[in-house]
Amino acid sequence: MFSPYYAWSGYRDPFDHCALNVALYGPGGRWAMTERRRGAVSRDADALRIGPSAMAWDGRRLRIEIDERGAPLPRPVRGAVVLEPEAWSERVFELSARNGHVWRPIAPFARVQVNFREPNLAWSGGAYLDFNAGRAPLQSEFRRWTWSRARLGYGAAILYEAERRHEPPLLMSLRFGRDGALRETAAPPKAALPKTRWRVERETRSEAGAQVAATFEDSPFYARSAIAHRLDGEDAVSMHESLDLERFSRHIVRAMLPFRMPRW
């Protein structure tokens, strides 16, 4: 959805603009997001291949085999990620009625095993899996949004807030039990967060203030962070995203993207 090549093509053929995005943070961290042409993409009901990387669902687990090269530093990124959902959600949420933008939190919480050969690292822990789709570019429907997800004692909490161009603001405060049962709740008050180094605005919802624990991704239009705040009486650490589509729409920003997103 952030492909400059797809935008420059006039959004004609999405299968000619596919990529697997891998972001490894911390010591030895690497980034890969190489866009592949239609001839390098194949899929069926249970599997997807994009260039040398592939993913497959066996009925219980999603296995992702990664064989990529980083950018802008061309270091190899090779390994496997196995995700096993602990709870399912069948609910599909409409983010924008105008062009059918939808979102489904497929697995509000899951377990993951990560094993990389290059770089040499491995871990296991909590995970999350979701899905987005739409019939038009995001920037045609949204100005900006924030999203966050935390694992809590009873399950998981997700906050989704968006400023839409043609519809009223969107605000969702969702709670998922360990069996996947969904509750929609009143959102906590707004809590300010500091802007990123690129001056991307960040904010969240919290019962008692909030702070940034770590910033993982800081770009001219997007930030990914870990934030500490309070939800449902619990101290929570959420994965948090801020997306500024006003900035993304600028030509100079799109011109930067090929340095991190080569096309083969």
MARLUMFI-454919 format. One record per residue: x, y, z of N, C-alpha, C in turn; residue in three letters. Coordinates in steps of 0.1 Angstrom, whole numbers, plus 5000, padded with zeros to 4 digits. Example, Ala and Ser with C-alpha at 12.3 -4.5 7.8 and 13.67 -1.06 7.14 Angstrom:
2
513249435078512349555078513249675078ALA512849785071513749895071512950005079SER
REM end
This chain:
264
500849885000500050005000500950135000MET502250115003503050235003504050234991PHE503750144981504650134970504650254961SER505750324959505750434950505550394935PRO506050274932505950214918504450194915TYR503750144924502350114922501550244920TYR501950354928501250484926501650534912ALA502950524908503350584895502750504884TRP502350384886501650304875500250334873SER499750424882498250454882497450354889GLY498050274898497350164906496650064896TYR497350024886496649944876496649794879ARG497749744884497849594886498549564899ASP497749534910498449514923499349394923PRO499049294915499849174915501249194909PHE501449314903502749344897503549434907ASP503049444919503649524930503549454943HIS504149344945503949264958505349264965CYS505249264978506449264986506249205000ALA507249135005507249085019508149185027LEU507549245037508249335045508749265058ASN510049275060510749225072511449335079VAL511149355092511849455100512349395113ALA513649385115514249335127514949455134LEU514549475147515049585154516049535165TYR516849625170517849595180519149565174GLY520149515181521449485176521349395164PRO522049425153522049345141520749355133GLY519949455137518649475130518749505115GLY517749455107517849465093516349495088ARG516349555076515049585070515049535055TRP514049475051513849425037512449445033ALA512249505021510949525015511149535000MET511549424993511849434979510549404971THR510149494962508949474954509249384942GLU508249284940508449184929507349204919ARG507649174907506749174896505749054895ARG504749064888503648964887504248824885ARG505248814876505848674873506448614885GLY506848684896507448624907506448594918ALA505148614916504148594926503248484922VAL502948394932501948284930501248264943SER500048204942499248184954498148084951ARG497648024962496447944962495747964975ASP494847884979494047904991494847905004ALA495947835004496747815016498147865015ASP498547915004499947955003500148074994ALA501248144997501648264989503148264987LEU503548284975505048304972505248434966ARG506248504971506648634966508148624964ILE508648614951510048594949510548474956GLY511648484963512248364970511648334983PRO510748424988510048405001508648344999SER508148285010506848215009506248205022ALA504948195023504248165035503148065032MET502847975042501847875040501047845053ALA499747815052498947785063498647635063TRP498847565074498647425075497447385082ASP496547485085495347455093495447495107GLY496747505112496947545126497947655128ARG498947655119500047745120500347815106ARG500747945107501248015096502748005096LEU503347955085504847945085505348035073ARG506248125077506848215067508248185065ILE508648155053510048135050510548255043GLU511648315049512148445044513448425038ILE513648475026514848475019514948615011ASP515448715018515448845012516848915013GLU516949025008518149105009517749245014ARG518449295024518149425030518349545021GLY517749655026517949785019517849895029ALA518650005028519550025017520849945018PRO521149885029522349805030521949665025LEU522649605015522249485009522749355017PRO522349355029522649235037521549135037ARG521949005037520848895036520048895048PRO518748855046517748845057517048705054VAL517548605061517048465059516648395072ARG515548335071515048265083513648225082GLY513048185093511648135093510948195105ALA509648225103508748265114507548175114VAL507248125126506048035127505048095137VAL503848125132502848195141501748095143LEU501348075156500247995159499148075167GLU498048095161496948175168496548105181PRO496348185192495748135204494248165205GLU493848265197492348295197492048355183ALA490848335179490448385165489348495167TRP489348575157488248675156487748665141SER486448645140485848645127485348785122GLU485348875132484749005129485549085119ARG484849145109485549235099484949375102VAL485849475104485449605107485649695094PHE484649775092484649865081485349995085GLU486450025079487150155082486650275074LEU486250245062485750345053484750285044SER483450335044482450275036482550315021ALA483150425019483250485005483950394995ARG485050334999485850254991486150114997ASN485350075006485449935011486749905019GLY487250005026488449965034487949895046HIS488549775048488149685059489449645067VAL489149595079490249545087489749425096TRP490549325097490149215105491249175114ARG491149175127492149125137492048975138PRO492648905129492448765127492748685140ILE493948715145494348655158494748765168ALA493848805176494148915186495348885194PRO495648755197496848715204497248575199PHE498548555198499148435192500448415198ALA501048295195502448265198503348265186ARG504548305187505448305175506748245179VAL507348175169508748135170509548185159GLN510648255161511448315151512848255151VAL513248215140514648165138515248215125ASN516248295127516948355115518448295115PHE518848265103520248225100521048355097ARG520448445090521148575087520248685089GLU520448765100521448755110521148635120PRO522048595128521948485136521148525149ASN519848495149519048535161517848445162LEU517348435174516048345175515348395188ALA514048385188513348405200511948355198TRP511148345209509748315209508948405218SER507648415216506948505225505548535219GLY504948645224503648685220503548745206GLY502448735199502348775185500848825183ALA500648875170499448925166499348915151TYR498148895146497948885131496648955127LEU496849045117495649105112495649125097ASP494649185091494449195077493749325073PHE494249395063493649515058493449505043ASN492349565038492149565023491249685020ALA491349725007490449835002490549844987GLY489649924982489549934967490150064962ARG490750144971491350274967492550304976ALA493550384971494650424979494250474993PRO494950445003494650485017494550635018LEU495450705011495450855012494250925006GLN493550844998492250904992491150905002SER491250825013490250815023490550855037GLU491850865040492250895053493351005053PHE493351085064494351185066495451135075ARG495051065085496051005095495350905103ARG496050815110495450725120496550685130TRP496050635141496850565151496250435155THR497050335158496650205161497550155172TRP496950075182497850015192497149885196SER498049795201497549665206498449625218ARG497749575229498449535241497849395245ALA498749315250498249195257498049215271ARG496849185276496549205290496149075297LEU495849085310495648955317494448875312GLY493448945307492248875302492348845287TYR493248905280493348885266494148995259GLY493449075251494149175243493249305242ALA493849415241493149545239493749605226ALA492749655217493149725205492449855205ILE493249965202492650095200492950135185LEU491950185178492050225164491350365163TYR492150465158491550595157492050655143GLU491050705136491450755122490650885119ALA491450975112490751095107490551075092GLU489251065089488851025075488551155067ARG488751145054488551265045487051285043ARG486251185041484851205037483851155047HIS484251105058483351055068483751105082GLU482951095092483251145105484451065111PRO485151115121486251045127485950905132PRO486850815131486650675135487350655148LEU486750595158487350555171486750415175LEU487750325177487350195182488150155194MET487550105204488250055216487749915218SER488549815215488149675214488849595225LEU488149495231488749405240488449265236ARG489449175236489349045232489648945243PHE488748855247489048755257489948645251GLY490348565260491248455256490548355247ARG489248355247488448265237488148345224ASP488648465223488448545211487148625212GLY486348615223485148695224485448845224ALA484648925217484949065215483949145223LEU484549255230483749355236484149495230ARG483249575227483449715223483249805235GLU484249875239484149955251484250105248THR483950185258484250335257485750355258ALA486250435249487650465248488150545260ALA489250515266489850605276490150745271PRO490450835280490850975275492050975266PRO492151075258493351095250494551125259LYS495751065254497051095261498051135251ALA498651245253499651295244500951215245ALA501651205234502951145233503851235225LEU505151235227506051325220506151285205PRO506351395197506551365183507851295180LYS507951235169509151165165510151265160THR511351215157512451305152512051365139ARG511251295131510651345118509451425121TRP509051455133507951535137506551475134ARG506551345133505251275131504551275144VAL503251315144502451325156502151185162GLU502251175175501851045182500851085193ARG499851005195498951015206498250875208GLU497750855220497050735223495850755233THR495350655239494350665249494850595261ARG494550645273495050585285494250635297SER494150555308493550595320494350685329GLU495750685326496650755335497950795328ALA497750875317498950925310499650815302GLY500650855294501350755286502750805283ALA503650715279504950755275505550655265GLN506450705257507150615247508250535254VAL508150405253509150325258510250295248ALA509950295235510950275225510350315212ALA511150375203510750405189511550305180THR510750225173511450125164511550175150PHE510550245145510550295131510150445131GLU511050525125510850665125511050715111ASP510050735103510150785089509350915087SER509450975076508751105074507251095075PRO506650975074505150965074504650855083PHE505550775089505150655097506050635109TYR505450595120506250565132505650445139ALA506550355143506150235151506950245164ARG506150235175506750255188506150155198SER506850135209506350065221505950175231ALA504750175236504250275245503850215258ILE504050285269503550245282502350325286ALA501250265289500050335293499150245302HIS497950295306497150215315495750195308ARG495350065308494150025302493449925311LEU492149945314491349855322491949825335ASP492549925341493249905354494549835354GLY495049805342496349735341497349825335GLU498649815340499749875333500049795320ASP500049865309500149795296501349855288ALA501949765280502849805270502249765256VAL502049865248501349845235502349865224SER502149785213502749825200501949925194MET502550035190501750155186502250195172HIS501250235163501650285150500950425148GLU501650515142501150645137501450655122SER500350685115500450705100499950835096LEU500750915089500351045084500351045069ASP499151035064498951015049498951155042LEU498851265049499051395043500551405039GLU501451355048502851355045503151255034ARG502651135035502851035025502551075011PHE501551165010501051204996502051304990SER503051354997503951454991504951384982ARG505151444971506051384960507451364966HIS507951454974509351434979509451314988ILE508351284996508351165004508351044996VAL507551034986507550914977508850894970ARG509451004967510750994960511850924969ALA511650934982512650874991512450724992MET511250674990510950534993511750424985LEU512150454972512850344965514250314971PRO514750404980516050374986515850254996PHE514650245002514450135011513550025005ARG513050054993512049954987512449934972MET513549864970513849834956512849754949PRO512849754935511949674927512749584918ARG512449454918513149354909512049294900TRP
REM end
